Amino acid sequence: GEDLASWRRSLNAAATTGAQHISVYDLQVEPRTAYGRWAEAGTLKALPDEALAAEMYREASAVLRAHGLQRYEVSSFGREGHRSQHNSAYWRNEPFFAFGLGATSHLDGVRLARPRRMDAYEAFVRRLEGAEGAGRQHRTAGGQRLTTRGSGGAAASAAGDRGFAAAQAELGVREEGVEAMTTLIMLQLRTTRGLLPAELTPRFGETLAAAAEGACRDAAAELPAEWWVMEAEEASGGGDSGAEAAPRCRRFALRDPEGLLFSNDAISTVFARLDERLERDDVGGGGLGGCEAGS
């Protein structure tokens, strides 16, 4: 099986090929795969335990950074100017199309998962094609049925759009409000850029954005200091009273490697504190307190 020494050799070998981008993943053995069958047969060499896997994660950060590859999200490293735009779009929760078995699209705030089984997927596609086909067929005044073929026709395109819209409405999952915000928080906290609470305001409003900002500070008070970094906005004057307003958090991020290694625990803590703030409706205003930067 893999050990720390062989892992280090693999990292150095990959980095010295001149690769501009390297992704590092912890192998998960899934049933009904080649690895799964080898594991069931007892022919698969032992995988690293959790402690060794954690050391390998740390080692990847140290070795690849030494070669000029900077981590920018939980599993990927890139040289300057070579971050994957494809990956980055996911972490920003931007819209994307999807094609094929089990693929999930994210359009207009709706996540639509395609069926994983071929027979179900074929039925899904026929349903969309049927909606488009219905839009392409029409009759002349004399009753003769004509069919406009090809995908260029406006009527066919509109009908196809209607079929997809129906699938979105019936089969998709729409994320709105708190649910949409927590998805975005989760994704951004898996990047080294982290979360900028002020960017939540235009989309989710002052109330939810303030709750998220406070939840990050609450979580930081509980989590080990080596897990996180927090930047504060410059404090502003308090007007006629002369009092200085408490600084708000400008950025909250998980450190590489410790914070990203334990990102599931860290993000769960942020969500728990967010739930508490929403339940007591203690959002916005001066009751949120101040923000101290992590060391």
Buried (B, 14 or more C-beta within 10 A) or exposed (E): EBEEEEBBEBBEEBBEEEBBBBEBEEEEBEEEEEBEEEBEEEEBEEBBEEEBBBBBBBBBBEBBBEBEBBBBBBBBBBBEEBBBEEBBEBBEBEEEEBEEEEBEBBBEBBBBEBBEEEEEBEEBEEBBEEBBBEBBEEEEEEEEEEEEEEEEBEEBBEBBEBBBBEBBEEBBEEBEEBEBBBBBBBBBBBBBBBBBBBEBBEEBBEBBBBBBBBBBBBBBEEBEEEBBBBBBBEEEEEEEEEEEEBBBBBBBBBBBBBBBBBBEEBBEBBBEBBBBBBEEEBBBEEEBEEBEEBE
